[in-house]
Amino acid sequence: MILNKNECKKQPLVSVLITNYNYNHYLREAIDSALNQTYSHREVIVVDDGSTDNSREVIASYKDKIISVFKENGGQASAINAGFTISQGEIICFLDADDVWLPTKVEQVVQSACAYPNAVVIYHKVQNIDGTGQLTGKPWPPYKVIMGDIFSQVLKTGGWWPCPPSTALSFTRTFLMKVMNIPEEDYRFSAEPYLTDLAPFLGEIVGINQALSLFRLHGANNWSNPTDLDKRQLQNYEVRTEILNQKLINLGINVKVNLADHWPYQHLRYQLGYEKNLIYLSRLVFQDPWQSRLVSKLHMLLKIGMYKC
């Protein structure tokens, strides 16, 4: 359902969905950060995706403070699907088991959802931390936050918009009911792009200009391992675009995105030697609607960026 003013006064139920696979060293900190939110009308669902460490003992120690789901290993999409199936919230907030929320995160998400009733996704920036919890770098994404309808913009950018990782994403139940379940085989390792790709075509995107999550970069997650990362990311964009276009057809949305307009994808092709036309790449950069400053556009041509969405 779309949140209205009366529901906001009643405080909508928020489902916190934590997915875990072998992150026992970080899991307790993640769960505690969800339980210690300033917004109290929430349920915390922890889905363990067949861990082989002692994650299940950590989860069981919380007893009825959380809702526990233990399943065989099937990947992140499978874990999210399982958690969403039992969730009751009008807003569903994702939290990876190796990340941490700041205490006011859920409260601010609810405030934004109530202020923008047509929003399908509310997001915020993240602050990177290392494996020991030390801050690294500046908040990300480094763009001005998006507020509103970006349907026309994503059509011009091949479906790309600068969204953060899953720990900074919250979705309305109305939106998720239209697009779930996430294809489990295609999104085994990084599932949230299925949702963020679809979101601009079904409602407004609302950003909060604060880092409300600590995003942990360490040796065990996808984004810290450089081995063949560019090639895997290139293939990932191609699969995502194919699935997005097919899902739009299924939803009766008569549009199609094209990777020829997708700056991060074409940039990767250039890095890998598949694309050599710098004039073509320059045109994509200067047409980028997410970056308004000319100096920043020029900088993008000289430096490899961190593009996930």
Buried (B, 14 or more C-beta within 10 A) or exposed (E): EBBEEEBBEEBBBBBBBBBBBBBBBBBBBBBEBBBEBEBEEBBBBBBBBBBEBEBBEBBBEBEEEBBBBBBEBBBBBBBBBBBBEEBEBBBBBBBBBBBBBBEBBBBBBBBBBBBBBEBBBBBBBBBBBEBEEEEEEEBBBEBEBBBEEBBEBBBBBBBBBBBBBBBBBBBBBBBBEBBBBBBBEBBBEBBBBBBBBBBBBBBBBBBBEBBBBBBBBBEBBBBEEEEEBBEEBBEBBEEBBEBBBEBBEEEEBEEEBEBEBBBBBBBBBBEEEEBEEEEEBBBBBEEBBBBEEEEBBEEBEEEEBEBBB
